[in-house]
Amino acid sequence: MTRPAVLLTGVGKRYDIVSSFARHAFVIAADPSPLAPAQYAADVRVAPPRADHPDYIAFLTELVNAHGVSAVIPLTDLDLEVLARSDLPAFVPEADVCRATFDKYLAHQLLESHGLPSPPTWLPGEEAHGYPAVVKPRQGSGSRSIHPCADEREAAFFADYVKEPVMVQRFMDGPEFSVDLLCNRDGVCLNAIPRTMLESRGGESIKGAALADPELIDLGRAVAEALPLRGPATVQMFRDSELGLRVTDINARFGGAFACPMYAALPGRSYPELIVRMAQGETIEPHVGEFLAGRTFTRYFWQIELDEALQPTGRDIVPDGPRAPR
């Protein structure tokens, strides 16, 4: 039987996601960089134009038609909105939701419009809503250019220092969590798996654990179905000692700590497998809160050697790959 085909865009270094999809489907990996390591876990590698190029959607459409692709899944924020405006079978929210979640200030307004908890947030020059706070780019990623500020003077300094549009947001003093979600194409939440943020680098979690916390699950599900989200998504939140749970970020795509919901998923319920099954027309029943809690992940790095033509040599620093855990 022919394997279903999926197209993953902006694969970058997300070898874990691409290889997970490859267990269930024929995978086409699209990334403009010839050195994107995750493309080497796919069946077909292609270099598309940039997501903001006028030929981007036409390029992807040719791939979809040529390979019979039934699902397009972006792995970055860069093409969410353009995919939402296309006729491709993309697992993304509506375009206005993609646009709002890409801009943290618009995301704050969107959450408040649905009665969902977001930290006090304001733009430079507007009335402040309490300090300490943080100044951060409205479209930032990877925790870059985020600056804590103790008062209005420091906030004004950092707002001028960061050379892109910023916002100011109350500092959240409690622990940070993420909820990895999967929704169907109707915006129904199928599962919500919370995780701790034990350690992050460059905004990406490298250590964490799946957590059975009904409050986190309920808030993640409420956000997903209110907007609504479609496909994979990650909702980040803090449990502040004064304000309680507040949502600080929404990523309408797979989160950086993809490993956690993969380890926590029950057999047959990993998010890549469910996406492939939905793409084939299967109806997946919601199973929110059904996962293996207490599973911790800790990540490490590996590499691929390429020859002069940028093809994998098959060699490794250690014969047969990394040493198995002992």
C-alpha positions as CSV (number, residue, x, y, z in Angstrom):
1,M,0.0,0.0,0.0
2,T,1.3,3.5,-0.8
3,R,2.4,5.4,2.2
4,P,0.6,8.8,2.8
5,A,2.8,11.8,2.0
6,V,3.4,14.8,4.2
7,L,5.3,18.0,3.5
8,L,7.2,19.6,6.4
9,T,8.4,23.2,5.9
10,G,11.3,25.0,7.6
11,V,12.7,21.8,9.0
12,G,16.0,23.3,10.2
13,K,17.5,21.1,12.9
14,R,14.3,19.4,13.9
15,Y,15.6,15.9,13.1
16,D,13.4,14.5,15.8
17,I,10.1,15.7,14.2
18,V,11.1,14.7,10.7
19,S,12.2,11.3,11.7
20,S,9.0,10.8,13.8
21,F,6.8,11.6,10.8
22,A,8.9,9.3,8.6
23,R,7.8,6.4,10.7
24,H,4.2,6.9,9.5
25,A,4.5,8.7,6.1
26,F,6.5,9.5,3.0
27,V,8.1,12.8,4.1
28,I,9.2,15.7,1.9
29,A,11.4,18.2,3.8
30,A,11.5,21.8,2.6
31,D,14.2,24.2,3.8
32,P,16.0,26.9,2.0
33,S,19.3,26.0,3.7
34,P,21.3,23.2,2.1
35,L,22.8,22.5,5.5
36,A,19.5,22.0,7.4
37,P,20.3,18.7,9.2
38,A,16.7,17.6,9.6
39,Q,16.1,17.3,5.9
40,Y,18.3,14.1,5.9
41,A,15.7,12.3,7.9
42,A,13.2,12.8,5.0
43,D,12.6,10.7,1.9
44,V,12.8,13.8,-0.4
45,R,14.8,17.0,0.2
46,V,13.9,20.3,-1.5
47,A,15.1,23.9,-1.2
48,P,12.1,26.2,-1.6
49,P,12.2,30.0,-2.0
50,R,12.0,32.0,1.3
51,A,8.5,32.1,2.8
52,D,8.1,35.8,1.9
53,H,9.0,35.1,-1.8
54,P,6.0,35.5,-4.2
55,D,6.7,32.0,-5.6
56,Y,6.7,30.2,-2.3
57,I,3.2,28.8,-2.4
58,A,3.5,27.9,-6.1
59,F,6.6,25.9,-5.3
60,L,4.9,24.0,-2.5
61,T,1.8,23.5,-4.6
62,E,3.9,21.7,-7.2
63,L,5.3,19.4,-4.5
64,V,1.9,18.7,-3.1
65,N,0.5,17.8,-6.5
66,A,3.6,15.8,-7.6
67,H,3.7,13.6,-4.4
68,G,0.0,13.5,-3.5
69,V,0.6,15.3,-0.2
70,S,-2.3,15.2,2.2
71,A,-0.8,17.3,5.0
72,V,1.5,20.3,5.1
73,I,3.0,21.0,8.5
74,P,5.2,24.1,9.1
75,L,7.9,23.8,11.8
76,T,8.6,27.5,12.1
77,D,6.4,30.6,12.5
78,L,7.7,32.2,9.3
79,D,5.1,30.7,6.9
80,L,2.2,30.1,9.1
81,E,0.1,33.0,7.8
82,V,1.0,32.5,4.1
83,L,0.0,28.8,4.4
84,A,-3.2,29.7,6.1
85,R,-4.1,32.0,3.2
86,S,-3.3,29.2,0.6
87,D,-5.4,26.3,-0.6
88,L,-2.8,23.8,0.6
89,P,-3.8,21.1,3.1
90,A,-2.0,22.8,5.9
91,F,-2.5,22.1,9.6
92,V,-2.6,25.7,10.7
93,P,-5.2,28.1,12.2
94,E,-7.0,30.8,10.3
95,A,-4.8,33.6,9.0
96,D,-5.9,36.2,11.5
97,V,-5.0,33.8,14.4
98,C,-1.6,33.0,12.8
99,R,-0.9,36.8,12.5
100,A,-1.9,37.5,16.1
101,T,0.1,34.6,17.6
102,F,3.2,35.7,15.7
103,D,2.9,39.2,17.4
104,K,3.1,38.8,21.2
105,Y,1.1,42.1,21.8
106,L,-1.6,41.0,19.4
107,A,-1.6,37.6,21.1
108,H,-2.1,39.4,24.4
109,Q,-5.1,41.3,23.0
110,L,-6.5,38.1,21.5
111,L,-6.3,36.3,24.8
112,E,-8.0,39.1,26.6
113,S,-10.8,39.3,24.0
114,H,-11.6,35.7,24.8
115,G,-11.5,36.3,28.6
116,L,-8.3,34.2,28.9
117,P,-5.5,35.2,31.4
118,S,-2.6,37.1,30.1
119,P,-0.1,39.2,32.1
120,P,-0.6,43.0,32.2
121,T,1.0,44.2,29.0
122,W,1.5,47.6,27.4
123,L,3.3,49.4,24.6
124,P,6.1,51.9,25.2
125,G,4.6,55.3,26.0
126,E,1.4,53.9,27.4
127,E,0.4,53.8,31.0
128,A,2.4,51.1,32.9
129,H,0.7,48.3,34.7
130,G,3.2,47.5,37.3
131,Y,6.9,46.6,37.8
132,P,9.1,44.7,37.7
133,A,8.5,44.0,34.0
134,V,10.3,42.8,30.9
135,V,10.8,44.5,27.6
136,K,10.7,42.1,24.7
137,P,10.2,42.1,20.9
138,R,6.7,41.7,19.7
139,Q,7.9,39.2,17.1
140,G,10.8,37.8,19.0
141,S,11.8,34.2,19.2
142,G,14.5,32.2,20.9
143,S,14.3,34.4,24.0
144,R,16.4,37.1,22.2
145,S,16.4,40.7,23.3
146,I,14.4,40.2,26.4
147,H,15.4,42.7,29.1
148,P,14.1,42.8,32.7
149,C,13.4,46.3,34.0
150,A,12.7,47.5,37.5
151,D,10.9,50.7,36.7
152,E,9.7,53.0,33.9
153,R,13.1,54.6,33.3
154,E,14.7,51.2,32.6
155,A,11.8,50.2,30.5
156,A,12.1,53.3,28.3
157,F,15.9,52.7,28.0
158,F,15.5,49.1,26.8
159,A,12.5,50.0,24.5
160,D,14.8,52.4,22.7
161,Y,17.8,50.0,22.9
162,V,16.1,47.2,21.1
163,K,15.9,48.1,17.4
164,E,12.5,46.6,16.6
165,P,9.0,47.0,17.9
166,V,8.7,45.9,21.5
167,M,6.2,45.7,24.3
168,V,6.4,45.7,28.1
169,Q,5.0,42.9,30.2
170,R,4.7,42.3,33.9
171,F,7.5,40.0,35.1
172,M,6.1,36.6,36.1
173,D,7.8,35.4,39.3
174,G,6.6,31.8,39.4
175,P,7.5,28.6,37.5
176,E,7.2,28.4,33.8
177,F,5.3,25.7,31.9
178,S,4.4,24.8,28.4
179,V,1.4,22.8,27.2
180,D,1.9,20.9,24.0
181,L,-1.4,20.6,22.1
182,L,-2.9,18.9,19.1
183,C,-6.2,20.0,17.6
184,N,-8.1,18.7,14.6
185,R,-9.0,20.8,11.6
186,D,-12.2,21.9,13.3
187,G,-10.3,23.4,16.3
188,V,-11.2,20.6,18.7
189,C,-8.4,19.9,21.2
190,L,-7.4,16.2,21.0
191,N,-4.8,16.3,23.7
192,A,-3.0,18.7,26.0
193,I,0.3,17.6,27.6
194,P,1.9,20.0,30.1
195,R,5.5,20.0,30.8
196,T,7.9,21.7,33.2
197,M,10.7,24.0,31.9
198,L,13.7,22.7,33.8
199,E,16.3,24.3,31.5
200,S,16.2,26.2,28.3
201,R,18.8,27.5,25.9
202,G,18.0,30.1,23.3
203,G,14.4,29.8,24.2
204,E,14.3,26.1,23.5
205,S,13.7,23.6,26.4
206,I,16.4,21.0,26.7
207,K,15.3,19.5,30.0
208,G,11.7,19.0,31.2
209,A,9.1,16.6,32.4
210,A,5.5,15.8,31.5
211,L,3.2,16.9,34.3
212,A,-0.3,15.8,35.3
213,D,-1.7,19.2,36.3
214,P,-5.4,19.6,35.6
215,E,-5.2,23.4,35.8
216,L,-2.5,23.6,33.1
217,I,-4.4,21.1,30.9
218,D,-7.7,23.0,31.2
219,L,-6.1,26.3,30.4
220,G,-4.2,24.9,27.4
221,R,-7.4,23.3,26.1
222,A,-9.4,26.5,26.7
223,V,-6.8,28.6,24.7
224,A,-6.7,26.0,21.9
225,E,-10.5,25.9,21.4
226,A,-11.2,29.6,22.0
227,L,-9.0,30.9,19.2
228,P,-9.2,28.2,17.7
229,L,-5.9,26.5,17.0
230,R,-5.5,23.7,14.4
231,G,-2.8,21.0,14.2
232,P,0.1,21.1,16.7
233,A,0.7,24.1,19.0
234,T,2.4,25.1,22.2
235,V,1.0,27.4,24.9
236,Q,3.5,28.9,27.4
237,M,2.4,30.1,30.8
238,F,3.7,31.1,34.2
239,R,2.1,30.4,37.6
240,D,2.7,33.8,39.2
241,S,2.5,34.0,43.0
242,E,0.2,37.0,42.8
243,L,-1.6,36.7,39.5
244,G,-1.9,33.0,39.2
245,L,-1.7,31.3,35.8
246,R,-1.1,33.7,32.9
247,V,-0.4,32.8,29.3
248,T,2.7,34.5,27.9
249,D,3.1,33.0,24.4
250,I,1.3,30.9,21.8
251,N,3.2,29.0,19.1
252,A,0.8,27.7,16.4
253,R,3.2,24.9,15.5
254,F,5.3,22.2,17.2
255,G,7.1,23.5,20.2
256,G,10.9,23.3,20.8
257,A,10.5,20.5,23.3
258,F,8.9,18.0,20.9
259,A,10.5,15.2,22.8
260,C,8.3,15.6,25.8
261,P,4.9,15.0,24.2
262,M,6.4,12.1,22.2
263,Y,7.7,10.3,25.3
264,A,4.4,11.0,27.2
265,A,2.1,9.9,24.4
266,L,0.3,6.6,24.8
267,P,0.9,4.0,22.1
268,G,-0.7,5.0,18.8
269,R,-1.3,8.6,20.0
270,S,1.9,10.4,19.1
271,Y,1.1,13.7,17.5
272,P,2.8,12.9,14.1
273,E,0.9,9.6,13.9
274,L,-2.4,11.3,14.7
275,I,-1.8,14.1,12.1
276,V,-1.1,11.5,9.4
277,R,-4.2,9.6,10.3
278,M,-6.3,12.8,10.2
279,A,-4.8,13.7,6.9
280,Q,-6.1,10.4,5.6
281,G,-9.6,11.3,6.7
282,E,-9.8,9.4,10.0
283,T,-11.7,11.0,12.9
284,I,-9.7,11.1,16.1
285,E,-11.6,11.2,19.3
286,P,-10.4,13.7,21.9
287,H,-8.4,12.1,24.7
288,V,-7.3,15.2,26.6
289,G,-5.3,14.4,29.7
290,E,-4.5,10.8,28.7
291,F,-0.7,10.6,28.7
292,L,2.2,9.3,30.7
293,A,3.0,11.8,33.4
294,G,6.4,12.0,35.1
295,R,8.5,11.2,32.0
296,T,11.6,13.4,31.9
297,F,13.6,14.3,28.8
298,T,17.1,15.6,28.6
299,R,18.5,16.5,25.2
300,Y,21.9,16.3,23.6
301,F,23.4,17.1,20.2
302,W,24.7,15.0,17.3
303,Q,25.7,15.7,13.7
304,I,25.8,14.4,10.1
305,E,28.9,14.4,7.8
306,L,28.2,15.5,4.2
307,D,30.5,15.0,1.2
308,E,31.5,17.6,-1.4
309,A,28.0,17.4,-3.0
310,L,26.3,17.8,0.4
311,Q,25.2,14.2,0.5
312,P,25.5,12.2,3.7
313,T,28.6,10.0,3.8
314,G,27.1,7.6,6.3
315,R,30.2,8.0,8.6
316,D,29.9,9.0,12.2
317,I,32.4,10.1,14.9
318,V,31.4,6.9,16.7
319,P,30.8,3.9,14.5
320,D,27.1,2.9,14.5
321,G,26.2,6.2,16.1
322,P,25.9,7.4,19.7
323,R,26.4,5.0,22.4
324,A,23.2,3.5,23.8
325,P,22.2,4.7,27.2
326,R,23.5,2.5,30.0
